[in-house]
């Protein structure tokens, strides 16, 4: 049976919805101590690094017509890829919980209902909306979803105009962020989607065009969200999204923004969790696992403080930066396009060196002006080529 191809517009809209996120805007507020100019440069440079890796991962999937975790098998083997499927499922469940928690928290503050006893009901309500979005088939573009996307775009555009029309004020920040750290945090966000992007580009009839459009759509929108958070922090002097929305006078509209944002872009990590676990256990259906992921996210969001995720972002970088470096070296340089082993010990060994080096340098506080992701990718890329040639 022939696989149904997805249109470029449909795939690009998936990545548009993935980038419009309160989590990304909140992350942008962390850059406020750099000021507008330096903060914006860090956002663009970081997204260029992460976006380049995003493109490579998506293009490999589109060329081979394999899902994200199936492409990982090229470098690490059929069973070797299970490690990355598990790590990806864990980070996606984490994102699901973070987004549900953040959405419920912001709604409670905007509605002036900080009663802790109501919080679980807010997480449950958001979770039900996300599940409905999944069951409607969020990868398909229908009238309801078209209206939701347009509404979401207009709301974020309206908020951006509100921020743009106000002067910057001095912001009291407890800790200044380094430029290299800001670049790293900006790069990690598109990097977190590496084990997901091919799930959507694999069904394309025009691999390069589809991947390029998806990459541009995601990186441009994500830069916008980061810049919105940065600008909002600079004009309000606050770093919490709920406070920013309140001070901007968008209580009602703010609630709509949060609900739409949480519902739309939390569905993507939940769905991709199902795809990752399906790679390990083919008998598992993607949609039921996606729904189960949301249920787990509701439980975690209701019981754990999951919004402090800076270290979570760095963990994502340490796992997926060396992973994509090995895959790029194998696919584009060494022309390895098929799965050759059950467990590729050489690929896993090189990845582990990159992972340990990332964690070691981060623990020592070392970083370049381009963060850690870029040098780790370069080192792992070169190491993968050298070790592969020696192994032959």
C-alpha positions in Angstrom: 0.0 0.0 0.0 1.4 3.4 -1.0 2.1 5.8 1.8 0.0 8.9 1.7 2.1 12.0 1.0 1.8 15.2 3.1 1.6 18.6 1.5 4.4 21.1 2.2 1.8 23.5 3.7 0.5 20.9 6.2 4.0 19.9 7.3 5.1 23.6 7.6 2.0 24.4 9.7 2.9 21.5 12.1 6.2 23.3 12.8 4.6 26.7 13.0 2.3 25.3 15.8 5.3 23.6 17.5 7.2 27.0 17.8 4.3 29.1 19.1 4.8 28.3 22.7 4.7 29.9 26.1 7.7 27.8 27.0 9.7 29.4 24.2 8.6 32.9 25.1 9.5 32.2 28.8 12.9 31.0 27.7 13.4 34.3 25.8 12.9 36.3 29.0 16.1 34.7 30.4 18.1 36.8 27.9 16.9 40.1 29.3 20.2 40.9 31.1 22.0 40.9 27.7 19.8 43.8 26.4 17.8 43.9 23.2 20.6 43.9 20.7 22.9 41.3 22.2 19.9 39.1 23.2 18.5 39.2 19.7 21.9 38.3 18.2 22.2 35.3 20.6 18.7 34.2 19.6 19.5 34.3 15.9 22.9 32.7 16.2 21.6 29.9 18.4 18.7 29.2 16.1 21.0 29.1 13.1 23.1 26.4 14.7 20.1 24.4 16.0 18.2 25.0 12.8 21.0 23.7 10.6 20.9 20.4 12.6 17.1 20.4 12.3 17.4 20.6 8.5 20.0 17.8 8.3 17.9 15.5 10.5 14.7 16.3 8.5 16.4 15.9 5.1 17.8 12.5 6.0 14.3 11.3 6.9 12.8 12.8 3.7 15.5 11.3 1.5 15.2 7.8 3.0 11.5 8.0 3.8 12.2 6.9 7.3 10.9 8.2 10.6 13.3 10.0 13.0 14.2 7.0 15.1 14.5 4.8 12.0 17.1 7.2 10.6 19.0 7.0 13.9 19.3 3.2 13.2 21.7 4.1 10.3 24.4 5.2 12.7 23.6 3.2 15.8 22.0 0.0 14.6 18.4 -1.3 14.9 18.7 -2.2 18.6 21.3 0.6 19.3 18.6 3.2 18.4 16.5 2.0 21.2 18.6 4.1 23.6 17.7 7.3 21.8 14.0 6.2 21.4 13.8 5.9 25.2 15.7 9.2 25.9 13.5 10.9 23.3 10.3 9.5 24.9 11.5 10.7 28.3 12.3 14.3 27.1 9.0 14.5 25.2 7.0 13.4 28.3 8.9 16.0 30.2 7.9 18.7 27.7 4.3 17.6 27.8 4.3 18.0 31.6 6.1 21.4 31.4 3.6 22.8 28.9 0.6 21.6 30.8 2.0 22.9 34.1 2.9 26.3 32.6 -0.5 26.7 30.9 -2.4 25.9 34.1 -0.2 28.2 36.2 -0.6 31.2 33.8 -4.4 30.7 33.6 -4.8 30.6 37.4 -2.8 33.8 37.8 -4.6 35.6 34.9 -7.9 34.5 36.3 -6.8 35.6 39.7 -7.6 32.2 41.1 -4.3 31.2 42.8 -6.2 28.6 44.9 -3.9 25.6 44.9 -6.9 23.2 45.1 -8.1 24.4 41.7 -4.8 23.8 40.0 -5.3 20.0 39.3 -8.6 20.8 37.6 -6.9 23.3 35.3 -4.3 20.8 34.3 -7.0 18.2 33.8 -9.0 20.6 31.6 -6.0 21.5 29.5 -5.1 17.8 29.2 -8.6 16.9 27.9 -8.3 19.6 25.3 -5.0 18.3 24.2 -6.4 14.7 24.0 -9.3 15.9 21.9 -6.8 17.7 19.6 -4.9 14.4 19.2 -8.0 12.4 18.5 -9.1 14.8 15.8 -5.8 14.0 14.0 -3.7 17.1 14.7 -1.4 16.3 11.7 -4.3 17.0 9.3 -5.5 20.5 8.5 -9.2 20.9 9.0 -11.5 23.9 9.4 -11.4 23.9 13.2 -7.6 23.6 13.2 -7.3 26.3 10.5 -9.3 28.7 12.7 -7.3 27.8 15.8 -4.0 28.4 14.0 -5.1 31.7 12.5 -6.5 32.8 15.9 -3.3 31.8 17.6 -1.2 33.7 15.1 -3.3 36.9 15.5 -3.2 36.7 19.3 0.6 36.4 19.3 0.9 39.2 16.7 -1.4 41.4 18.8 0.8 40.8 21.9 3.9 41.5 19.9 2.5 44.9 18.8 1.7 45.7 22.4 5.3 45.0 23.4 6.7 46.9 20.5 4.8 50.0 21.4 6.2 50.3 24.9 9.6 51.6 26.0 12.3 49.4 27.6 12.8 49.8 31.3 15.5 48.7 33.6 15.0 45.1 34.7 16.2 43.8 38.0 17.7 40.4 37.3 19.2 38.1 39.9 21.8 36.6 37.6 23.3 37.8 34.3 23.4 35.3 31.5 26.6 34.9 29.4 26.3 35.4 25.7 27.6 31.9 25.0 25.0 30.4 27.4 22.2 32.3 25.7 23.4 31.0 22.3 23.4 27.5 23.7 19.8 27.8 25.1 18.6 29.2 21.8 20.3 26.3 19.9 18.9 23.6 22.2 15.3 24.3 21.4 15.4 23.3 17.7 17.8 20.6 18.7 15.1 19.1 21.0 13.0 18.3 17.9 15.8 16.3 16.1 14.3 12.9 17.1 10.9 14.2 15.8 11.3 16.1 12.6 11.7 13.2 10.2 8.4 11.8 11.5 6.8 14.5 9.4 9.2 15.1 6.5 9.5 11.4 5.6 6.2 11.5 3.6 7.3 14.3 1.4 7.5 14.2 -2.4 10.1 17.0 -2.5 12.6 16.2 0.2 14.8 19.4 0.0 11.9 21.8 -0.5 9.8 20.3 2.3 12.7 20.2 4.8 13.9 23.7 4.0 10.3 25.1 4.4 9.8 23.2 7.7 13.2 24.5 9.0 12.6 28.1 8.0 9.0 28.0 9.4 10.1 26.6 12.8 13.3 28.6 13.2 11.7 31.9 12.2 8.6 31.4 14.4 10.8 30.2 17.3 13.0 33.3 17.0 9.9 35.4 17.1 8.7 33.7 20.3 12.1 34.1 21.9 12.3 37.8 20.8 8.7 38.3 22.2 9.7 37.0 25.6 12.9 39.1 25.5 11.0 42.2 24.5 8.2 41.6 27.0 10.7 41.2 29.8 12.5 44.4 28.8 9.3 46.5 28.6 7.7 45.1 31.8 10.7 44.4 34.0 9.3 41.0 34.7 10.4 37.5 33.7 7.2 35.5 34.3 4.8 35.1 31.4 1.7 35.5 33.6 3.0 38.8 35.0 3.9 40.0 31.6 0.4 39.2 30.2 -1.2 40.9 33.3 0.8 44.0 33.0 0.1 44.1 29.2 -3.6 44.2 30.1 -4.5 41.0 28.4 -6.2 39.0 31.1 -9.0 37.5 28.9 -7.0 37.4 25.7 -4.1 36.1 27.7 -6.1 33.1 28.8 -7.1 32.4 25.2 -3.5 32.6 24.1 -2.4 30.2 26.8 -5.2 27.7 26.2 -4.6 27.7 22.4 -0.8 27.5 22.8 -1.0 24.7 25.3 -3.5 22.7 23.3 -1.9 23.1 19.9 1.8 22.6 20.6 1.6 20.1 23.4 0.0 17.6 21.0 3.2 17.4 19.0 5.6 16.0 21.7 2.8 13.7 22.9 2.3 12.3 19.4 6.0 12.0 18.9 6.3 10.0 22.2 4.0 7.5 20.6 6.3 7.4 17.5 9.4 6.8 19.5 7.9 4.0 21.6 6.4 2.5 18.4 10.0 2.2 17.2 10.8 0.0 20.2 7.5 -1.8 20.4 5.9 -1.9 16.9 2.8 -3.5 18.3 2.0 -0.3 20.2 -0.3 2.1 18.4 0.8 5.7 18.2 -2.4 7.5 19.1 -3.2 5.5 22.4 0.4 6.0 23.5 0.1 9.8 22.7 -3.1 10.0 24.8 -1.3 8.1 27.6 1.6 10.5 27.4 -0.8 13.4 28.0 -2.3 11.6 31.0 1.2 11.1 32.5 1.8 14.8 31.8 -1.3 15.8 33.7 -0.2 13.7 36.7 3.3 15.1 36.6 2.1 18.7 36.2 -0.3 18.3 39.1 2.2 16.8 41.5 5.7 18.1 40.6 7.3 21.5 40.1 8.3 21.0 36.5 8.9 24.6 35.3 12.6 24.8 36.3 13.8 23.2 33.1 17.2 25.0 32.3 19.2 21.8 33.2 16.6 19.8 31.3 17.5 21.8 28.2 21.2 21.3 28.7 20.6 17.5 29.0 18.8 17.5 25.7 21.8 19.3 24.1 24.3 16.8 25.6 22.3 13.8 24.2 21.2 15.0 20.7 24.1 17.2 19.6 26.6 14.3 19.4 23.9 12.0 18.1 23.1 14.2 15.0 26.9 14.8 14.5 27.5 11.1 14.1 24.4 10.7 11.8 25.5 13.6 9.6 29.0 12.2 9.3 27.7 8.8 8.3 25.0 9.9 5.9 26.5 12.9 4.1 30.3 12.1 4.2 30.6 8.3 4.5 27.4 7.7 2.4 26.0 5.2 4.8 22.3 5.2 4.0 21.1 1.8 5.3 21.0 0.0 8.6 24.0 -2.4 8.6 24.2 -3.7 12.2 21.9 -4.6 15.1 24.1 -2.6 17.4 26.7 -0.3 15.9 29.3 -0.1 18.7 31.5 2.4 16.8 28.7 4.9 16.4 27.5 4.5 20.0 31.1 4.8 21.2 31.7 8.1 19.4 28.3 9.4 20.6 29.3 8.5 24.2 32.6 10.4 23.9 30.7 13.5 22.7 28.1 13.1 25.4 30.7 12.8 28.2 32.7 15.8 26.7 29.6 18.0 26.7 28.8 17.1 30.3 32.5 17.6 31.4 32.9 21.0 29.8 29.5 22.1 31.2 30.5 21.0 34.7 33.8 22.9 34.3 31.9 26.1 33.2 33.7 26.2 29.9 31.9 27.5 26.8 32.7 29.3 23.6 30.9 32.4 22.3 28.8 29.9 20.3 27.9 27.9 23.3 28.6 24.1 23.7 26.5 22.6 21.0 28.5 23.9 18.1 32.0 22.8 19.2 30.7 19.4 20.4 29.0 18.8 17.0 32.3 19.7 15.2 34.4 17.5 17.4 32.1 14.6 17.3 31.6 14.9 13.5 35.4 14.8 12.9 35.9 12.0 15.4 33.1 9.9 13.8 34.8 10.2 10.4 38.2 9.3 11.7 37.1 6.4 13.8 34.9 5.0 11.0 37.9 5.1 8.6 40.2 3.5 11.1 37.6 0.8 12.0 37.4 -0.2 8.3 
